[in-house]
Amino acid sequence: MRLDPVVGAAIADAYMAAPVRDDRAYSAYAAFCRETVQQYDFLVGRAEFGGLGLSVRIVDEDPYSDVKSMVEDVRRRRLNVWASAASSNPHPYLTYGENDMFRAVHDVFGHAASGRGFDRHGEEAAWLKHSTMYSSLARRALTTETRGQNCALNFHYRGTRFPEQKAALLPRWFSDPGLARIARTVAEQAVAW
């Protein structure tokens, strides 16, 4: 799995053009929050009651330089999550606690489950893997949170800074894994114009 640079640049452009907060995104973010909390409850739930039994600790510095060390921790039923509050980049809809829950489930169900790291291609693989756990409505918010931010970081800021967090919806074709070819065609047409 590799992030197509034409699609990545188009997603970055869409993310940068999106408002910081769009009230039309509220229902997608509400679904995203509900589904994230359910995933988090499964993640930390006791194993004898059907959960994974992971112990999640919120820390003030980036705990993992690579996915391998994170996967080793997950195998030991523990996970460190870089605190949202430590980034000085508040989210327009999510509380720090909700954002930290999302970071935990995305690390486990996106990165650890795909075995892919934190570069642009690893983030794309993690988005694709984790997107299967969300409803189509919630996936719209997930796409902004992961794919949108990753593409803005890599194609707009060239890895020099993390983009401002936004609560908006990107064009629908960026949220549907089955529409990857259409997204590339649309992106190529936009570049040609």
Residue pairs with C-beta under 8 A, 6 or more apart in sequence:
1 114
1 116
1 121
1 124
1 125
1 128
2 121
2 124
3 120
3 121
3 123
3 124
3 150
3 151
3 154
4 180
4 184
5 155
6 184
6 187
6 188
6 191
7 174
7 180
7 183
7 184
7 187
8 120
8 124
8 151
8 154
8 155
9 151
9 155
9 187
9 191
10 174
10 183
10 186
10 187
10 190
10 191
11 147
11 148
11 151
11 152
11 155
11 170
11 174
12 148
12 151
12 152
12 154
12 155
12 156
13 156
13 190
14 148
14 170
14 171
14 174
15 144
15 148
15 149
15 151
15 152
15 156
15 163
15 166
15 170
16 152
16 156
16 163
18 144
18 148
18 166
18 168
18 169
18 170
19 166
19 168
20 92
20 164
20 166
20 167
20 168
21 92
21 93
21 166
21 167
21 168
22 167
22 168
22 169
24 169
25 93
25 140
25 141
25 144
25 167
25 168
25 169
26 93
27 137
28 137
28 138
28 140
28 141
28 169
29 93
29 94
29 141
29 167
31 134
31 135
31 137
31 138
31 141
32 102
32 134
32 138
32 140
32 141
32 142
32 145
33 93
33 94
33 98
34 138
35 133
35 134
35 135
35 138
36 98
36 101
36 102
36 105
37 98
37 101
39 105
39 109
39 133
40 101
40 104
40 105
41 51
42 50
42 51
42 52
43 51
43 52
43 54
43 56
43 104
43 105
43 108
43 109
44 51
44 52
44 53
44 54
44 55
44 56
45 51
45 52
45 53
46 53
47 53
52 77
52 108
53 77
54 74
54 77
54 78
54 79
54 104
54 108
55 77
55 78
55 79
56 78
56 79
56 80
56 81
56 104
57 78
57 79
57 80
57 81
58 80
58 81
58 83
58 100
59 80
59 81
59 82
59 83
60 82
60 83
60 86
61 82
61 86
62 82
63 70
63 80
63 81
63 82
64 70
64 73
64 80
64 118
66 117
66 118
67 111
67 112
67 115
67 116
67 117
67 118
67 122
70 79
70 107
70 111
70 112
71 112
71 115
73 79
73 80
74 108
74 112
79 104
79 107
79 108
81 100
81 103
81 104
81 107
82 103
83 96
83 100
84 90
84 91
84 94
84 96
84 99
84 100
84 103
85 96
87 162
89 162
89 164
89 165
90 96
90 165
91 98
91 99
91 165
91 167
92 165
92 166
92 167
93 167
94 102
94 167
102 145
105 130
106 126
106 130
106 146
109 129
109 130
109 133
110 125
110 126
110 127
110 129
110 130
110 146
111 117
111 118
111 122
111 126
113 129
113 130
114 122
114 125
114 126
114 128
114 129
116 122
116 123
116 125
116 126
120 150
120 151
120 153
120 154
123 146
123 147
123 150
124 147
124 150
126 146
127 142
127 143
127 146
127 147
127 150
128 177
130 142
130 146
131 139
131 142
131 143
131 175
131 177
132 177
134 142
136 175
136 176
139 175
139 176
140 169
140 170
140 172
140 175
141 167
141 169
142 175
143 170
143 174
143 175
144 166
144 167
144 168
144 169
144 170
147 170
147 174
147 175
148 166
148 170
148 174
149 162
149 163
149 165
152 163
153 159
153 161
153 162
153 163
156 163
157 163
169 175
171 186
172 179
173 179
173 182
173 183
173 186
174 183
